[in-house]
Amino acid sequence: MEELNHHLQQLPNFLQAELAAHVGRLSGLEYIGITERYIHTAFHLINSKRAPLQQAHIDNVRFMWGDVRSTKLDMENKALLRSLPGGGQTDFYSMTVDADFHLQSIRFLNEFKAGLESLHSRLKEQQRQHAVLVAQEAARRAAEDAARARMQAEEAARRMAEEHAAQQRAREAALQLAQRQIEEAAREVAHRKAEEALRLASESVRTAEAMLGPEATKHIGVALNALKNAIEFAVLECSNALSAQGVSNAEHFEAVGKMKVFD
């Protein structure tokens, strides 16, 4: 408001009063709005002061005083004289003096208006630049928010993928452990069956030895060793075959349980 007040102070007091009387209520307006209101008011006063002047009187002003410019103090003194009783003469000279007063007032108002128009242009440019800065700042913040949201989404997806992979690895490890335990249990069951079969065979050998003699027992022992090796090999092959086929735990144990060492 400092520059606006400076321009107002350049006007004679009576013109400041006329502007204040016509400018209307300014409270609530921004600086640029107040400037616009003063520009429009000055334009209105200029037209109202110019309208009643006759061209002959205007030409006579130029003839008598040329381009002489009244100062602010000159205009205030002339306004004081015009307010004294006895004025209002209508002779050509008096009308020329009256025309000069209005033309000088118009000059002051034009200078005031030009100064405010320059101020108004700068205020509009400042307003535009401010709007650009606000828009750029809003765009920057929006971009930062979008980038932050994208990073958070990517991080959440990465953590989810890692958790899924870890769960998958844990399941696979558990399945492998269970498979190994099943295979070991199956081999253990088959081994016990083989041992039981060998035990029974040994008892049969001892019985045969008592009945048939040492030579027959020797041949029976060789046959039993071959049978033992064949049983162990068959148990291992069966366990591996079942594992390769992906049979269930119950099927694995059932298959091993059904193995017959001797028909």
For each residue, the residues with C-beta under 8 A, 3 or more apart:
1: 4 5 31 34
2: 5 6
3: 6 7 119
4: 1 7 8 31 34 35 38 116 119
5: 1 2 8 9
6: 2 3 9 10
7: 3 4 10 11 112 115 116 119
8: 4 5 11 16 19 112
9: 5 6
10: 6 7 72 108 111 112 115
11: 7 8 15 16 19 72 108 109 112
12: 15 16 72 75 76 79 105 108
13: 16 17 76 79
14: 17 18 75 76 79
15: 11 12 18 19 45 75 105 108 109 112
16: 8 11 12 13 19 20
17: 13 14 20 21
18: 14 15 21 22 45
19: 8 11 15 16 22 23 38 41 42 45
20: 16 17 23
21: 17 18
22: 18 19 41 44 45
23: 19 20 26 37 38 41
24: 37 41
25: 28
26: 23 29 34 37
27:
28: 25
29: 26 33 34 37
30: 33 34
31: 1 4 34 35 123
32: 35 36 120 123 124 127
33: 29 30 36 37
34: 1 4 26 29 30 31 37 38
35: 4 31 32 38 39 116 119 120 123
36: 32 33 39 40 120
37: 23 24 26 29 33 34 40 41
38: 4 19 23 34 35 41 42 112 116
39: 35 36 42 43 113 116 117 120
40: 36 37 43 44
41: 19 22 23 24 37 38 44 45
42: 19 38 39 45 46 109 110 112 113 116
43: 39 40 46 47 113
44: 22 40 41 47 48
45: 15 18 19 22 41 42 48 49 109
46: 42 43 49 50 106 109 110 113
47: 43 44 50 51
48: 44 45 51
49: 45 46 52 53 102 105 106 109
50: 46 47 53 102 106
51: 47 48
52: 49 102
53: 49 50 57 58 99 102 103
54: 57 58 95 99
55: 58 59
56: 59 60
57: 53 54 60 61 92 95 96 98 99
58: 53 54 55 61 62 99 103
59: 55 56 62 63
60: 56 57 63 64 92 96 99
61: 57 58 64 65 96 99 100 103
62: 58 59 65 66
63: 59 60
64: 60 61 96 100
65: 61 62 68 100
66: 62
67:
68: 65
69: 104 107
70: 74 75 78 104
71: 74 75
72: 10 11 12 75 76 108
73: 76 77
74: 70 71 77 78 104
75: 12 14 15 70 71 72 78 79 101 104 105 108
76: 12 13 14 72 73 79 80
77: 73 74 80 81
78: 70 74 75 81 82 101 104
79: 12 13 14 75 76 82 83 101
80: 76 77 83 84
81: 77 78 84 87
82: 78 79 87 101
83: 79 80 87
84: 80 81 87
85:
86:
87: 81 82 83 84
88:
89: 94
90: 94 95
91: 94 95
92: 57 60 95 96
93: 96 97
94: 89 90 91 97 98
95: 54 57 90 91 92 98 99
96: 57 60 61 64 92 93 99 100
97: 93 94 100 101
98: 57 94 95 101 102
99: 53 54 57 58 60 61 95 96 102 103
100: 61 64 65 96 97 103 104
101: 75 78 79 82 97 98 104 105
102: 49 50 52 53 98 99 105 106
103: 53 58 61 99 100 106 107
104: 69 70 74 75 78 100 101 107 108
105: 12 15 49 75 101 102 108 109
106: 46 49 50 102 103 109 110
107: 69 103 104 110 111
108: 10 11 12 15 72 75 104 105 111 112
109: 11 15 42 45 46 49 105 106 112 113
110: 42 46 106 107 113 114
111: 10 107 108 114 115
112: 7 8 10 11 15 38 42 108 109 115 116
113: 39 42 43 46 109 110 116 117
114: 110 111 117 118
115: 7 10 111 112 118 119
116: 4 7 35 38 39 42 112 113 119 120
117: 39 113 114 120 121
118: 114 115 121 122
119: 3 4 7 35 115 116 122 123
120: 32 35 36 39 116 117 123 124
121: 117 118 124 125
122: 118 119 125 126
123: 31 32 35 119 120 126 127
124: 32 120 121 127 128
125: 121 122 128 129
126: 122 123 129 130
127: 32 123 124 130 131
128: 124 125 131 132
129: 125 126 132 133
130: 126 127 133 134
131: 127 128 134 135
132: 128 129 135 136
133: 129 130 136 137
134: 130 131 137 138
135: 131 132 138 139
136: 132 133 139 140
137: 133 134 140 141
138: 134 135 141 142
139: 135 136 142 143
140: 136 137 143 144
141: 137 138 144 145
142: 138 139 145 146
143: 139 140 146 147
144: 140 141 147 148
145: 141 142 148 149
146: 142 143 149 150
147: 143 144 150 151
148: 144 145 151 152
149: 145 146 152 153
150: 146 147 153 154
151: 147 148 154 155
152: 148 149 155 156
153: 149 150 156 157
154: 150 151 157 158
155: 151 152 158 159
156: 152 153 159 160
157: 153 154 160 161
158: 154 155 161 162
159: 155 156 162 163
160: 156 157 163 164
161: 157 158 164 165
162: 158 159 165 166
163: 159 160 166 167
164: 160 161 167 168
165: 161 162 168 169
166: 162 163 169 170
167: 163 164 170 171
168: 164 165 171 172
169: 165 166 172 173
170: 166 167 173 174
171: 167 168 174 175
172: 168 169 175 176
173: 169 170 176 177
174: 170 171 177 178
175: 171 172 178 179
176: 172 173 179 180
177: 173 174 180 181
178: 174 175 181 182 249
179: 175 176 182 183 243
180: 176 177 183 184
181: 177 178 184 185
182: 178 179 185 186 249 252 253
183: 179 180 186 187 239 243 252
184: 180 181 187 188
185: 181 182 188 189 253
186: 182 183 189 190 239 242 252 253 255 256
187: 183 184 190 191 235 236 239
188: 184 185 191 192
189: 185 186 192 193 253 256 257
190: 186 187 193 194 235 238 239 256 259
191: 187 188 194 195 232 235
192: 188 189 195 196
193: 189 190 196 197 259 261
194: 190 191 197 198 228 231 232 235 261
195: 191 192 198 199
196: 192 193 199 200 261
197: 193 194 200 201 231 261 262
198: 194 195 201 202 224 228
199: 195 196 202 203
200: 196 197 203 204
201: 197 198 204 205 224 227
202: 198 199 205 206 224
203: 199 200 206 207
204: 200 201 207 208 220
205: 201 202 208 209 217 220 221 224
206: 202 203 209 210
207: 203 204 210 211
208: 204 205 211 212 216 217 220
209: 205 206 212 213 214 216 217
210: 206 207
211: 207 208
212: 208 209 215 216 217
213: 209 216 217
214: 209 217 218
215: 212 218 219
216: 208 209 212 213 219 220
217: 205 208 209 212 213 214 220 221
218: 214 215 221 222
219: 215 216 222 223
220: 204 205 208 216 217 223 224
221: 205 217 218 224 225
222: 218 219 225 226
223: 219 220 226 227
224: 198 201 202 205 220 221 227 228
225: 221 222 228 229
226: 222 223 229 230
227: 201 223 224 230 231
228: 194 198 224 225 231 232
229: 225 226 232 233
230: 226 227 233 234
231: 194 197 227 228 234 235 261
232: 191 194 228 229 235 236
233: 229 230 236 237
234: 230 231 237 238 259
235: 187 190 191 194 231 232 238 239 256 259
236: 187 232 233 239 240
237: 233 234 240 241
238: 190 234 235 241 242 255 256 259
239: 183 186 187 190 235 236 242 243 252 256
240: 236 237 243 244
241: 237 238 244 245
242: 186 238 239 245 247 251 252 255 256
243: 179 183 239 240 246 247 252
244: 240 241
245: 241 242
246: 243
247: 242 243 251 252 255
248: 251 252
249: 178 182 252 253
250: 253 254
251: 242 247 248 254 255
252: 182 183 186 239 242 243 247 248 249 255 256
253: 182 185 186 189 249 250 256 257
254: 250 251 257 258
255: 186 238 242 247 251 252 258 259
256: 186 189 190 235 238 239 242 252 253 259
257: 189 253 254
258: 254 255
259: 190 193 234 235 238 255 256
260: 263
261: 193 194 196 197 231
262: 197
263: 260
